[in-house]
Amino acid sequence: MTVKRDTDLRLRTESLLDALTAGLYERDHAMGLALLTAVAGESIFLLGPPGVGKSLIARRLKYAFRDGVSFEYLMSKFSTPDEVFGPISIKKLRDEDKYERLTDRYLPGANIVFLDEIWKAGPAIQNALLTILNEKIYRNGEEDMKVNIRGIITASNELPPRSANLAPIWDRFLVRLELSKISQYQNFVKMVVDTQDVYEDNIPTATKLSEEELDRWSIAIDAVEVPAEVLNTLQLLLYKIEQYNARPNHAASQINIYDRRWKKAVRLLRTSAYLHGRKRVDLMDCFLLEHCLWNGPEQREVIREMIVDAVRKHGYSVAVNLSALKKEVREFEDDVREETRIRHVQEEEQLLPVQESYYELEKDLSQFRGVLVTIEQFRGLSNQEFSSVNFYDEDRNLVNRIRGRKGPRENTIEVNFNGTDTIFRLKTHLVERQEVIRKKPHRILQDFWDERHERLSNYIRQQLTAIEAQGPDELDGIQDHLFVDAAYATVVSANLSEVREALAGLLLQLEKLQFEYGGVER
């Protein structure tokens, strides 16, 4: 059954992205991922040199939210918690002896947060950020304050120093994206002459997202189905990463992905599906994982290749148990042939070639010069008429030319020697020849095979029907994915086509097999 799409939601998301990226050049992908993580309630880390638009993306993203409150801060080693989380309430401290911060207009009271040069934050700020990033909770004095942060964007022109204890907070950033300068000359020219104010809020109010809407979406996102082909792709990725880490030469560059990151990544895939108006995640969404699973830039290409390989070779084929199905059909074929074919081995006398060009005479040749005759000439002899035959010695020298023909018995030659017809036998050797004798199986066994054939055939037809029904829907619009490069669409479509062809091939193989055992006569 074809999954119904919410085209209005897909168009709404596309319109919002178009408005957010208006006036920006080569930043569509970064803005799309930023919006995706914000709707999913996750965080994104932007890596890149100064001046490539990291802060611009964060400032424009806040315009996507109708009631959004933003907080932006440039970290330094001198930054204090008061500057990020708010100052201490003197009134609370004096009147109630409570140590609480005034969080309005600071990070805990914001919806969209941008923290630049995040690695320069001190330990006190980092520790507070950990619970905010993971649990959306800020410990304000004695109370746990639930924050309503939709998205956190962090940025830096460097990765966290390995010597610093920054691994916990680095792990909290679900999406990691590297930005570089504009690469295409035409976009560069447009950018430098464009006078549009890219910091202006030009997004229509009707397109913006409301708090009520986002809360409703969050519930719907959790209900998005994660189908078998996606779950198996995740398992294959996990297996490939474990294999990568097990190699001795990768000991210093382990790809460490823990359970929490996998769970958050799956919700990101669900969010992507939902914003496309789909009720289920598809394989195209899986390519978002390339931004979630690397620890260092050198691992990005490795992760990308793993995802492409998992989807290209195993995507839908794993979902329909194609490997197991091929094995079962092969075992069925082996069982049938073992029961319906009797292999009879018998010895057969064949001529023994000498250097692949001559046959050798076997008879006592004391009165006859020549022990070899060419294979070509012997095969051309008639068993009726005599014709001229050349005979050679052991050194392949021509020593006799005499009239001859094929003898009355097999593998013999008859020559007219000294006025007498003499028969010479050619040397032979015994060769084993296998003969396959087919037999009809017992009626009970044939009934069992018929049931087995019907079960396998029905399963294959069900899978083909499902692919025919869902395949077009799965492939509909995959080249227009809002958050994934269109180049990956060929990987997804190729896998689905190969699975369809493989299933059709197995069905044909089963039909031939039934004819093979059903057509044997007793």
C-alpha positions in Angstrom: 0.0 0.0 0.0 1.4 3.4 -1.0 2.2 5.7 2.0 0.3 8.9 1.8 2.4 12.1 1.9 1.6 15.4 3.4 2.6 17.6 0.5 1.5 20.7 2.3 4.1 20.1 5.0 6.8 19.4 2.4 6.0 22.7 0.6 5.9 24.5 3.9 9.4 23.3 4.8 10.7 24.1 1.4 9.2 27.6 1.5 10.8 28.3 4.9 14.2 27.1 3.7 13.9 29.3 0.6 13.2 32.3 2.8 16.0 31.5 5.2 18.6 31.1 2.4 17.5 34.2 0.4 20.6 36.3 -0.2 23.0 33.5 1.0 25.3 31.7 -1.4 26.4 28.0 -1.1 24.8 27.9 2.4 21.6 26.0 1.5 22.9 22.7 2.9 24.2 24.3 6.2 20.9 26.2 6.7 18.9 23.1 6.0 20.8 21.1 8.6 20.5 23.9 11.1 16.7 24.0 10.6 16.5 20.2 10.8 18.4 20.0 14.1 16.3 22.9 15.6 13.0 21.2 14.7 14.4 17.9 16.1 15.5 19.8 19.3 19.1 18.9 18.7 22.4 20.8 18.3 24.8 21.5 15.4 28.5 22.3 15.4 29.9 24.4 12.6 33.6 24.2 11.8 35.2 26.8 9.7 37.5 29.8 9.4 36.2 33.3 10.4 34.0 35.0 7.8 32.3 32.0 6.2 28.8 32.7 7.6 28.6 30.6 10.8 27.1 33.4 12.9 24.9 34.5 9.9 23.3 31.1 9.8 22.5 31.2 13.5 21.1 34.7 13.3 18.9 34.0 10.3 17.7 30.7 11.8 16.0 32.5 14.7 13.7 34.2 12.1 12.2 30.7 11.4 10.4 30.9 14.8 7.4 33.1 15.3 7.8 33.5 19.0 11.6 32.9 19.0 14.0 34.4 21.5 17.6 34.2 20.6 20.8 34.3 22.6 24.2 34.8 21.0 27.6 34.9 22.8 31.2 34.8 21.8 33.2 32.7 24.2 36.6 33.6 25.6 38.7 32.2 28.4 37.5 35.1 30.5 33.8 34.3 30.0 31.8 33.9 33.2 28.6 31.9 33.9 26.8 35.3 34.6 27.4 36.4 31.0 25.9 33.2 29.6 23.2 32.0 32.1 22.3 35.3 33.7 23.3 37.3 36.8 22.6 36.3 40.3 19.3 37.7 41.7 20.3 40.0 44.5 16.7 40.2 45.6 16.3 36.4 46.0 19.7 36.2 47.7 18.8 39.0 50.1 15.2 38.2 50.9 15.0 34.5 50.6 18.6 33.5 50.9 18.4 31.7 47.6 21.2 31.5 45.0 19.3 31.9 41.7 20.0 33.5 38.4 17.9 35.9 36.3 17.7 33.8 33.2 15.4 36.0 31.0 17.2 37.2 27.9 20.1 34.8 28.6 20.7 31.2 27.4 18.2 29.4 29.6 15.4 31.7 28.5 16.1 31.5 24.7 14.7 29.3 22.0 17.7 29.6 19.6 21.2 29.7 21.0 24.4 30.5 19.2 27.7 30.0 21.0 30.8 31.0 19.0 34.3 29.8 19.8 32.7 27.1 22.1 36.0 25.5 23.1 37.1 28.6 24.9 34.3 28.2 27.5 35.5 27.5 31.0 34.6 24.3 33.0 31.7 25.9 34.8 30.0 26.9 31.6 30.7 23.6 30.0 29.3 21.5 32.9 26.0 23.5 32.8 25.8 23.1 29.0 26.0 19.3 29.3 22.6 18.9 30.9 21.1 21.6 28.7 22.3 19.9 25.6 21.3 16.4 26.6 18.3 16.8 28.9 17.1 20.4 28.3 17.5 21.1 32.0 19.3 24.0 33.7 20.2 23.7 37.3 19.2 27.2 38.7 20.1 27.2 42.3 18.1 24.5 44.0 15.7 24.0 41.2 15.9 22.1 37.9 14.7 24.5 35.3 13.2 23.0 32.1 14.5 25.1 29.2 12.6 25.6 25.9 15.7 25.7 23.6 14.7 24.5 20.2 18.2 24.5 18.7 21.7 25.2 19.7 24.3 26.2 17.2 27.9 26.2 18.2 30.9 27.2 16.1 34.7 27.3 16.1 37.5 27.6 13.6 39.1 24.5 15.2 38.2 21.2 16.7 38.4 20.7 20.4 42.0 20.3 21.6 42.8 16.7 22.5 44.7 17.7 25.6 41.6 19.5 27.0 38.8 17.6 28.7 36.2 18.5 26.1 35.1 15.0 24.9 31.8 15.1 26.8 30.6 18.3 25.4 31.9 17.4 21.9 29.9 14.3 22.0 26.7 16.3 22.7 26.8 18.0 19.3 24.7 15.7 17.1 25.4 17.2 13.7 28.9 18.4 12.8 29.4 20.3 9.6 32.5 21.9 8.1 32.0 25.2 6.2 34.5 26.7 3.7 34.6 29.8 1.6 32.4 30.1 -1.5 33.8 27.8 -4.2 32.0 28.8 -7.4 33.2 32.1 -9.1 29.7 33.1 -10.2 28.4 32.8 -6.6 31.4 34.8 -5.4 30.7 37.6 -7.8 27.1 37.7 -6.8 27.9 37.7 -3.1 30.4 40.7 -3.3 28.0 42.9 -5.3 24.8 41.9 -3.5 23.5 44.8 -1.4 20.7 42.9 0.3 20.6 43.1 4.1 21.0 39.4 4.9 20.4 40.1 8.6 16.9 41.5 7.9 13.9 39.4 8.9 12.1 39.0 5.5 10.3 35.7 6.3 6.5 35.9 6.0 4.7 35.4 9.4 2.6 32.6 8.0 5.7 30.7 7.1 7.3 30.9 10.6 7.0 28.1 13.1 5.0 28.6 16.3 5.6 27.0 19.7 2.3 25.2 19.6 3.1 23.9 16.1 6.5 22.6 17.1 5.1 20.9 20.2 2.5 19.1 17.9 5.2 18.2 15.4 7.4 16.7 18.2 4.7 14.2 19.0 4.2 13.4 15.3 7.9 13.0 14.8 8.1 10.3 17.4 5.4 8.4 15.6 7.3 8.3 12.3 8.0 4.6 11.3 11.6 3.4 11.0 11.2 0.5 8.5 13.3 -2.7 8.2 15.6 -1.4 5.5 16.7 1.6 7.6 17.1 -0.4 10.8 19.3 -3.0 8.9 21.3 -0.1 7.4 22.0 1.2 10.9 23.1 -2.3 12.1 25.4 -2.7 9.1 26.9 0.7 9.8 27.5 -0.3 13.4 29.1 -3.5 12.2 31.3 -1.7 9.7 32.4 0.8 12.4 33.3 -2.1 14.7 35.4 -3.7 11.9 37.1 -0.4 11.3 38.0 0.1 14.9 39.3 -3.5 15.2 42.1 -2.9 12.6 45.5 -2.3 14.3 46.3 0.7 12.1 43.1 2.5 13.3 44.0 2.3 16.9 44.7 6.0 17.1 41.7 7.1 15.2 38.8 5.1 16.6 35.2 6.0 15.5 33.5 5.9 18.9 29.7 6.1 18.6 27.7 5.5 21.8 24.1 4.5 22.3 22.8 8.0 23.0 24.2 9.4 19.7 22.5 6.5 17.7 19.2 7.2 19.4 19.4 11.0 18.7 20.5 10.3 15.1 17.4 8.1 14.5 15.2 11.0 15.8 16.9 13.3 13.3 16.0 10.8 10.5 12.5 10.8 11.7 12.4 14.6 11.7 13.7 14.6 8.1 11.0 12.2 7.0 8.3 14.3 8.8 9.4 17.6 7.3 9.1 15.9 3.9 5.6 14.9 4.7 6.4 11.2 5.0 5.1 8.8 7.6 8.3 6.6 7.4 12.0 7.1 7.2 13.6 6.1 3.9 17.1 5.2 2.8 17.7 8.7 1.5 17.4 10.0 5.0 20.2 7.7 6.1 22.8 9.8 4.4 22.2 12.4 7.1 24.3 10.1 9.3 27.5 11.2 7.6 27.2 14.4 9.6 26.5 12.6 12.9 29.1 9.8 13.1 32.5 11.3 12.5 34.8 12.4 15.3 37.5 13.9 13.1 37.4 15.4 9.6 39.7 12.6 8.4 36.8 10.1 9.2 34.1 11.8 7.1 35.0 10.1 3.9 35.2 6.8 5.7 31.8 7.2 7.1 30.4 8.4 3.8 31.8 5.3 2.1 30.3 3.0 4.8 26.8 4.5 4.3 27.0 4.3 0.5 28.1 0.7 0.7 25.4 -0.3 3.2 22.7 1.3 1.2 24.0 0.3 -2.3 24.6 -3.4 -1.5 22.2 -4.1 1.4 19.4 -1.5 1.6 16.2 -3.1 0.5 17.9 -6.5 -0.1 18.3 -7.0 3.7 14.7 -5.8 4.3 13.4 -8.7 2.2 16.0 -11.2 3.4 17.3 -11.6 -0.1 20.5 -13.4 1.0 18.6 -15.9 3.1 16.0 -16.3 0.3 18.8 -17.0 -2.3 20.3 -19.6 0.1 16.9 -21.3 0.6 16.2 -21.5 -3.2 19.8 -22.8 -3.7 19.3 -25.5 -1.1 15.9 -26.4 -2.6 17.6 -26.8 -6.0 20.3 -29.0 -4.5 17.7 -31.3 -2.8 15.8 -31.7 -6.0 18.8 -32.5 -8.1 20.1 -34.9 -5.5 16.9 -36.9 -5.6 16.1 -36.7 -9.3 19.6 -37.3 -10.8 21.6 -40.5 -10.6 25.2 -40.1 -11.7 26.4 -43.3 -13.4 30.2 -43.5 -14.0 31.5 -45.9 -16.7 34.8 -46.3 -18.5 35.1 -45.5 -22.1 38.0 -46.3 -24.5 39.4 -43.3 -26.2 42.3 -42.7 -28.6 45.5 -41.4 -26.9 46.9 -38.4 -28.7 50.7 -37.9 -29.0 51.5 -34.2 -28.5 47.9 -33.4 -29.5 48.7 -34.0 -33.2 49.3 -37.7 -33.7 47.8 -41.1 -33.0 50.2 -44.0 -32.3 50.0 -47.4 -33.8 49.9 -50.3 -31.3 50.6 -53.4 -33.4 54.0 -55.0 -33.9 55.5 -52.9 -36.6 58.8 -54.9 -37.3 57.8 -55.3 -40.9 56.3 -51.8 -41.3 58.0 -48.5 -41.2 56.1 -45.7 -39.4 54.4 -45.7 -36.0 52.4 -42.4 -36.1 49.6 -41.0 -38.1 48.3 -37.5 -37.9 44.9 -37.0 -36.1 43.6 -34.8 -38.8 44.3 -37.4 -41.5 42.9 -40.3 -39.5 39.6 -38.4 -38.9 39.4 -37.7 -42.7 39.6 -41.4 -43.6 36.6 -43.3 -44.9 35.8 -46.8 -43.9 34.9 -47.7 -47.5 37.4 -46.2 -50.0 41.2 -46.4 -49.7 43.2 -43.2 -49.9 46.8 -42.2 -49.4 48.0 -42.2 -45.8 51.2 -40.7 -44.4 53.1 -42.6 -41.6 55.8 -41.1 -39.4 58.5 -42.4 -37.1 59.0 -41.4 -33.5 60.9 -38.3 -34.5 57.9 -37.1 -36.7 59.8 -37.9 -39.9 57.7 -39.0 -42.8 58.8 -42.6 -43.5 55.9 -44.2 -45.4 53.0 -43.3 -47.7 50.6 -46.0 -48.4 46.9 -46.5 -49.2 44.6 -47.1 -46.2 41.2 -46.6 -44.7 39.5 -46.9 -41.3 39.4 -50.4 -40.1 36.4 -52.6 -39.4 36.7 -52.2 -35.7 36.7 -48.9 -33.8 40.1 -47.2 -33.4 41.8 -49.2 -36.1 43.3 -48.4 -39.5 43.5 -50.8 -42.4 46.4 -50.5 -45.0 47.4 -52.5 -48.1 50.9 -53.6 -47.1 52.9 -56.0 -49.3 49.8 -56.9 -51.3 47.9 -57.8 -48.1 45.2 -55.8 -46.2 46.7 -55.4 -42.7 44.8 -53.9 -39.7 46.7 -51.8 -37.2 45.2 -50.9 -33.9 45.8 -47.4 -32.5 46.8 -46.9 -28.9 43.9 -46.0 -26.6 43.3 -45.3 -22.9 40.3 -45.7 -20.6 38.4 -42.6 -19.6 35.7 -42.3 -17.0 32.5 -40.8 -18.3 29.7 -39.6 -16.1 26.1 -40.1 -17.3 23.2 -38.4 -15.5 20.1 -40.6 -15.3 17.0 -38.7 -14.3 14.4 -40.4 -12.1 10.9 -39.4 -11.0 10.7 -38.5 -7.3 8.3 -40.3 -4.9 4.8 -38.8 -4.9 5.0 -37.9 -1.2 8.4 -36.1 -1.8 7.0 -34.3 -4.9 4.0 -33.1 -2.8 6.4 -31.7 -0.2 8.4 -30.0 -2.9 5.2 -28.5 -4.4 4.4 -27.0 -0.9 7.9 -25.7 -0.6 7.7 -24.2 -4.1 4.4 -22.5 -3.4 5.6 -21.1 0.0 8.7 -19.6 -1.5 7.0 -18.3 -4.7 4.2 -16.7 -2.6 6.7 -14.9 -0.4 8.7 -13.6 -3.4 5.4 -12.4 -5.1 4.5 -10.6 -1.9 7.8 -8.9 -1.8 7.5 -7.9 -5.5 4.0 -6.6 -4.9 5.2 -4.6 -1.9 8.1 -3.1 -4.0 5.8 -2.3 -6.9 3.3 -0.6 -4.5 5.9 1.2 -2.3 8.8 1.5 -4.7 7.5 4.4 -6.7 6.5 6.1 -3.5 10.0 5.4 -2.0 11.6 6.9 -5.1 9.2 9.8 -5.5 11.1 13.1 -5.1 14.3 11.6 -3.7 16.4 13.8 -6.0 14.7 16.8 -4.3 15.6 15.9 -0.8 15.7 19.0 1.3 18.7 18.0 3.5 20.7 15.4 1.5 22.8 15.8 -1.7 20.8 14.7 -4.8 23.7 12.6 -6.0 22.8 9.9 -3.4 19.5 9.3 -5.2 21.2 7.0 -7.7 22.5 4.8 -4.9 19.0 4.3 -3.4 17.2 3.8 -6.8 19.9 1.3 -8.0 19.6 -0.9 -4.9 15.8 -1.0 -5.2 16.0 -1.9 -8.9 18.6 -4.7 -8.2 16.4 -6.2 -5.5 13.4 -6.2 -7.8 15.4 -7.9 -10.5 16.9 -10.4 -8.1 13.4 -11.4 -6.8 12.1 -11.8 -10.3 15.1 -14.0 -11.1 14.5 -16.2 -8.1 10.8 -16.6 -9.1 11.9 -17.7 -12.6 14.4 -20.1 -11.0 11.7 -21.7 -8.9 9.4 -22.2 -11.9 12.2 -23.9 -13.8 12.9 -26.1 -10.8 9.3 -27.2 -10.5 9.3 -28.1 -14.2 12.5 -30.0 -13.7 11.2 -32.4 -11.0 7.6 -32.4 -12.2 8.5 -33.3 -15.8 10.6 -36.5 -15.0 9.0 -39.7 -16.3 9.3 -42.9 -14.3 
